[in-house]
Amino acid sequence: MNPTPSVVHNPAAQRFEAEVGGRLAVCVYRRAGDVLHLTHTEVPHALEGQGIAAALVASTLAWARSEGLRVRPSCSYVATYMRRHPDTLDLLGG
């Protein structure tokens, strides 16, 4: 099992990023007031199945919680992640 990737917040690009093996994986958001619209999660095909998307989404949701933001997932991966992690469902709204 690969170690959890290092996830970095890039507010200028409105995304959380993880660089693994020279490839970039991202969880993209758009902030509108106190609502964080999670619009896209992308992991390069060669890196799929290593938990990178989950690490990105977990970091994004943790940041949203720390900022007191509500979350609106328009990305299907984020919606699925939140259903699988009921402890994040209280963030839904907006």
C-alpha positions in Angstrom: 0.0 0.0 0.0 1.3 3.4 -0.9 1.7 6.1 1.7 -1.0 8.8 1.9 0.1 11.6 -0.5 0.9 15.0 0.7 -2.0 17.3 -0.2 -1.4 21.0 -0.6 -4.1 23.8 -0.8 -3.6 26.1 -3.7 -6.1 28.9 -3.1 -5.0 30.9 -6.1 -6.0 28.0 -8.4 -9.0 27.2 -6.1 -8.0 23.6 -5.7 -6.3 21.0 -3.5 -3.3 19.2 -5.1 -1.2 16.1 -4.7 1.8 15.5 -6.8 2.7 11.9 -7.1 5.5 10.6 -9.3 5.6 13.9 -11.2 1.9 13.7 -11.9 -0.7 16.1 -10.5 -4.0 15.1 -9.0 -6.6 17.8 -8.0 -9.8 18.5 -6.2 -11.2 21.7 -7.7 -13.6 24.1 -5.9 -15.4 27.4 -6.4 -16.2 29.4 -3.4 -19.3 31.5 -3.3 -19.7 33.2 0.1 -19.9 30.6 2.7 -20.5 27.7 0.2 -17.8 25.6 -1.3 -18.8 24.1 -4.6 -16.7 21.1 -5.2 -16.7 20.8 -9.0 -14.1 18.3 -10.1 -11.7 15.7 -8.8 -9.1 14.3 -11.2 -6.4 11.7 -10.7 -4.2 10.6 -13.6 -5.1 7.2 -14.8 -1.7 5.7 -13.9 -2.3 6.8 -10.2 -5.9 5.5 -9.8 -6.7 3.1 -7.0 -4.1 4.4 -4.6 -6.4 6.5 -2.4 -5.2 9.8 -3.8 -8.7 11.1 -4.7 -9.9 10.2 -1.2 -7.0 12.1 0.4 -7.7 15.1 -1.7 -11.4 15.2 -0.8 -10.7 14.5 2.9 -8.3 17.5 2.9 -10.8 19.7 1.1 -13.6 18.8 3.4 -11.4 19.3 6.5 -10.5 22.7 5.3 -14.2 23.6 4.6 -15.0 22.5 8.1 -12.2 24.6 9.6 -13.4 27.6 7.7 -17.1 27.1 8.7 -18.1 26.6 5.1 -21.0 24.5 3.7 -20.3 22.1 0.9 -22.2 21.5 -2.4 -20.7 18.6 -4.3 -21.3 18.8 -8.0 -18.5 16.3 -8.6 -19.8 12.7 -8.5 -16.7 11.4 -6.7 -17.1 13.9 -3.9 -20.8 13.0 -3.5 -20.0 9.3 -3.3 -17.1 10.0 -0.8 -19.5 11.9 1.4 -22.1 9.2 1.3 -19.4 6.7 2.3 -18.2 8.9 5.1 -21.4 10.0 7.0 -19.3 12.1 9.4 -19.0 14.6 6.5 -22.7 14.9 5.7 -23.2 17.7 8.2 -21.2 19.9 5.8 -23.8 19.6 3.0 -25.8 22.8 2.3 -25.9 25.9 0.3 
